[in-house]
Amino acid sequence: MFVKIKNYLSRKISTKSKERFEYQFQKGKWDGLSHVDDLARYSIIAGYCSHFKKNASLLDVGCAQGVLQDRLIKVDFTNIVGIDFSEEGIRMAQPKSDNITRFEVGDMNKWKSNEMFDIIVFNESLYYADDHLAVLKRFENQLNKGGIFIISMFDRKNSPELWEDIETNYGILHQTKITNPHGTFWNVKVFEVKN
Ligand SMILES: C[S@@+](CC[C@H](N)C(=O)[O-])C[C@H]1O[C@@H](n2cnc3c(N)ncnc32)[C@H](O)[C@@H]1O
């Protein structure tokens, strides 16, 4: 009983907690990501990937069940990796693995790899970072020369401050604002590392 109450409270308290996401995946809270109402956001990210990089390696940070991977034009990629700290999210993504696509459990606050990428996507995930600029800085080490970050964030309370921080530190290559019939707004922006 005590453990149940403790778990319930921790889900309530921290929007960043892994346990909260595991619970939400199990309850189907994120199933709606595949809905047509979110299509424009994935489509612009897929379009930006194809426009800015050809034969690219891509890392999708906070990939959840791999909805973006369904929208990518696979011939444009040599290698696609999705990471998410939710084991349940990654379990749901695994059927989408193929000869160029793999998924693994990883926490964006700690994840490191020897692999290098041309594109690193934070699709509605960066605001869950412990420290968004520190996370971007660390992921710079995984970017090939000339590599880009593609970041999507919907208009929530702290988004303007996060964008300001990011735009101060990275060069913006392009941005698009998207809305859906329910009035949700997303900004999707492409950044390069400043020299
Ligand atoms: C709003 S969902 C977005 C999912 C996916 N990018 C999409 O748009 O289809 C946020 C995702 O970020 C993941 N996430 C949150 N904190 C994370 C962390 N520290 N490391 C890795 N993934 C994280 C969650 O598990 C969840 O799958």
The ligand as a MOL file (V3000), in Angstrom:
LIG
                    3D

  0  0  0     0  0            999 V3000
M  V30 BEGIN CTAB
M  V30 COUNTS 27 29 0 0 0
M  V30 BEGIN ATOM
M  V30 1 C 6.1370 13.7500 -25.5190 0
M  V30 2 S 6.9670 12.2340 -25.7170 0 CHG=1
M  V30 3 C 7.5610 12.4360 -27.3730 0
M  V30 4 C 7.8390 11.1280 -28.0440 0
M  V30 5 C 8.3820 11.1740 -29.4780 0
M  V30 6 N 9.5780 11.9540 -29.5990 0
M  V30 7 C 7.3400 11.6650 -30.4370 0
M  V30 8 O 7.1630 12.8790 -30.5710 0
M  V30 9 O 6.6890 10.8100 -31.0580 0 CHG=-1
M  V30 10 C 8.4560 12.4850 -24.7550 0
M  V30 11 C 9.3740 11.2860 -24.7620 0
M  V30 12 O 10.5930 11.6590 -24.1320 0
M  V30 13 C 11.0280 10.5630 -23.3620 0
M  V30 14 N 11.9570 11.0370 -22.3300 0
M  V30 15 C 11.6800 11.8630 -21.2880 0
M  V30 16 N 12.7860 12.0570 -20.5460 0
M  V30 17 C 13.7710 11.3380 -21.1340 0
M  V30 18 C 15.1470 11.1270 -20.8340 0
M  V30 19 N 15.7030 11.6730 -19.7480 0
M  V30 20 N 15.8780 10.3570 -21.6560 0
M  V30 21 C 15.3160 9.7810 -22.7510 0
M  V30 22 N 14.0090 9.9150 -23.0770 0
M  V30 23 C 13.2490 10.7060 -22.2800 0
M  V30 24 C 9.7410 9.9630 -22.8070 0
M  V30 25 O 9.8990 8.6390 -22.3580 0
M  V30 26 C 8.8170 10.0890 -24.0040 0
M  V30 27 O 8.9010 8.9590 -24.8210 0
M  V30 END ATOM
M  V30 BEGIN BOND
M  V30 1 1 1 2
M  V30 2 1 2 3
M  V30 3 1 2 10
M  V30 4 1 3 4
M  V30 5 1 4 5
M  V30 6 1 5 6
M  V30 7 1 5 7
M  V30 8 2 7 8
M  V30 9 1 7 9
M  V30 10 1 10 11
M  V30 11 1 11 12
M  V30 12 1 11 26
M  V30 13 1 12 13
M  V30 14 1 13 14
M  V30 15 1 13 24
M  V30 16 1 14 15
M  V30 17 1 14 23
M  V30 18 2 15 16
M  V30 19 1 16 17
M  V30 20 1 17 18
M  V30 21 2 17 23
M  V30 22 1 18 19
M  V30 23 2 18 20
M  V30 24 1 20 21
M  V30 25 2 21 22
M  V30 26 1 22 23
M  V30 27 1 24 25
M  V30 28 1 24 26
M  V30 29 1 26 27
M  V30 END BOND
M  V30 END CTAB
M  END
